Amino acid sequence: RIYRCWFCSSPIYPGHGVMFVRNDSKEFRFCRGKCHKAFKKKRAPRKTKWTKTYRKSLRKDLSDDFAQMFERKRNVIQKYSRDKLLTTLNAIKTVNEIRDKRERLFVIKRLKKGIDLRR
Protein backbone atom coordinates (compact mmCIF):
# COMPACT_ATOMS: atom_id res chain seq x y z
CA ARG A 1 0.00 0.00 0.00
CA ILE A 2 1.21 3.49 -0.82
CA TYR A 3 0.56 5.94 2.02
CA ARG A 4 0.56 9.74 1.96
CA CYS A 5 2.92 11.86 4.05
CA TRP A 6 0.98 13.63 6.80
CA PHE A 7 3.01 16.81 6.39
CA CYS A 8 3.72 17.29 2.68
CA SER A 9 1.22 14.84 1.09
CA SER A 10 3.82 13.10 -1.06
CA PRO A 11 3.56 9.32 -1.60
CA ILE A 12 5.35 6.95 0.80
CA TYR A 13 6.27 3.63 -0.76
CA PRO A 14 6.67 0.39 1.24
CA GLY A 15 9.89 0.30 3.23
CA HIS A 16 10.31 4.08 3.21
CA GLY A 17 9.51 6.86 5.64
CA VAL A 18 8.92 7.15 9.36
CA MET A 19 5.77 6.51 11.38
CA PHE A 20 5.03 8.39 14.59
CA VAL A 21 2.28 7.04 16.87
CA ARG A 22 0.82 9.45 19.41
CA ASN A 23 -0.46 8.37 22.86
CA ASP A 24 -4.04 8.39 21.59
CA SER A 25 -2.91 5.83 18.95
CA LYS A 26 -3.18 8.25 16.01
CA GLU A 27 -0.63 7.41 13.31
CA PHE A 28 1.39 10.06 11.50
CA ARG A 29 3.44 8.91 8.50
CA PHE A 30 6.27 10.99 7.10
CA CYS A 31 8.12 10.53 3.82
CA ARG A 32 11.48 11.86 5.04
CA GLY A 33 13.23 13.40 8.01
CA LYS A 34 12.50 16.91 6.78
CA CYS A 35 8.76 16.37 7.26
CA HIS A 36 9.24 14.56 10.58
CA LYS A 37 11.40 17.38 11.97
CA ALA A 38 8.93 20.04 10.84
CA PHE A 39 6.11 18.12 12.56
CA LYS A 40 8.14 17.84 15.79
CA LYS A 41 8.81 21.59 15.64
CA LYS A 42 5.00 22.06 15.41
CA ARG A 43 5.15 23.79 12.04
CA ALA A 44 1.90 24.14 10.13
CA PRO A 45 1.93 22.54 6.65
CA ARG A 46 -0.26 25.41 5.41
CA LYS A 47 2.50 27.91 6.25
CA THR A 48 5.44 25.84 4.98
CA LYS A 49 6.13 26.86 1.39
CA TRP A 50 7.19 23.48 -0.04
CA THR A 51 4.09 21.50 1.00
CA LYS A 52 1.09 20.63 -1.15
CA THR A 53 -1.37 22.24 1.26
CA TYR A 54 0.49 25.57 1.06
CA ARG A 55 0.46 25.44 -2.74
CA LYS A 56 -3.26 24.62 -2.77
CA SER A 57 -4.13 27.33 -0.25
CA LEU A 58 -2.33 29.97 -2.35
CA ARG A 59 -3.89 28.54 -5.56
CA LYS A 60 -0.53 27.62 -7.06
CA ASP A 61 -1.66 24.03 -7.60
CA LEU A 62 -4.86 22.76 -9.13
CA SER A 63 -7.47 22.09 -6.44
CA ASP A 64 -11.15 21.13 -6.48
CA ASP A 65 -10.62 19.08 -9.61
CA PHE A 66 -12.89 16.12 -10.31
CA ALA A 67 -9.94 14.01 -11.51
CA GLN A 68 -8.24 14.38 -8.10
CA MET A 69 -11.23 12.97 -6.23
CA PHE A 70 -10.23 9.47 -7.32
CA GLU A 71 -7.12 9.64 -5.13
CA ARG A 72 -9.12 9.82 -1.91
CA LYS A 73 -8.94 6.91 0.52
CA ARG A 74 -12.02 4.73 0.78
CA ASN A 75 -12.61 2.24 3.59
CA VAL A 76 -15.09 0.08 1.71
CA ILE A 77 -14.02 -3.46 0.86
CA GLN A 78 -15.06 -4.60 -2.58
CA LYS A 79 -15.38 -8.16 -3.76
CA TYR A 80 -12.74 -9.11 -6.33
CA SER A 81 -13.81 -9.57 -9.93
CA ARG A 82 -11.58 -9.50 -12.99
CA ASP A 83 -14.01 -7.39 -15.03
CA LYS A 84 -14.12 -4.70 -12.35
CA LEU A 85 -10.33 -4.78 -12.11
CA LEU A 86 -9.87 -4.28 -15.86
CA THR A 87 -12.40 -1.46 -16.05
CA THR A 88 -10.81 0.20 -13.01
CA LEU A 89 -7.33 0.01 -14.53
CA ASN A 90 -8.59 1.52 -17.80
CA ALA A 91 -10.39 4.25 -15.86
CA ILE A 92 -7.23 5.03 -13.87
CA LYS A 93 -5.28 5.52 -17.12
CA THR A 94 -7.87 7.88 -18.57
CA VAL A 95 -8.22 9.83 -15.30
CA ASN A 96 -4.42 10.23 -15.11
CA GLU A 97 -4.36 11.54 -18.69
CA ILE A 98 -7.17 14.00 -17.93
CA ARG A 99 -5.47 15.17 -14.72
CA ASP A 100 -2.11 15.67 -16.44
CA LYS A 101 -3.75 17.65 -19.25
CA ARG A 102 -5.64 19.88 -16.79
CA GLU A 103 -2.50 20.48 -14.71
CA ARG A 104 -0.52 21.43 -17.83
CA LEU A 105 -3.24 23.88 -18.89
CA PHE A 106 -3.41 25.30 -15.36
CA VAL A 107 0.35 25.97 -15.31
CA ILE A 108 0.30 27.53 -18.79
CA LYS A 109 -2.62 29.75 -17.80
CA ARG A 110 -0.78 30.81 -14.63
CA LEU A 111 2.41 31.60 -16.56
CA LYS A 112 0.49 33.69 -19.14
CA LYS A 113 -0.51 36.13 -16.37
CA GLY A 114 3.16 36.82 -15.64
CA ILE A 115 3.99 37.25 -19.33
CA ASP A 116 1.11 39.71 -19.73
CA LEU A 117 2.29 41.68 -16.68
CA ARG A 118 5.82 42.00 -18.12
CA ARG A 119 4.50 43.54 -21.36
Secondary structure, DSSP 4 states (H G I P E B T S, - for coil): --EE-TTT--EE-TT-SEEEE-TT--EEEESSHHHHHHHHTT--GGGSTTSHHHHHHTT-S--S-GGGGGGS---------HHHHHHHHHHHHHHHHHHHHHHHHHHHHHHHHHHHHH-
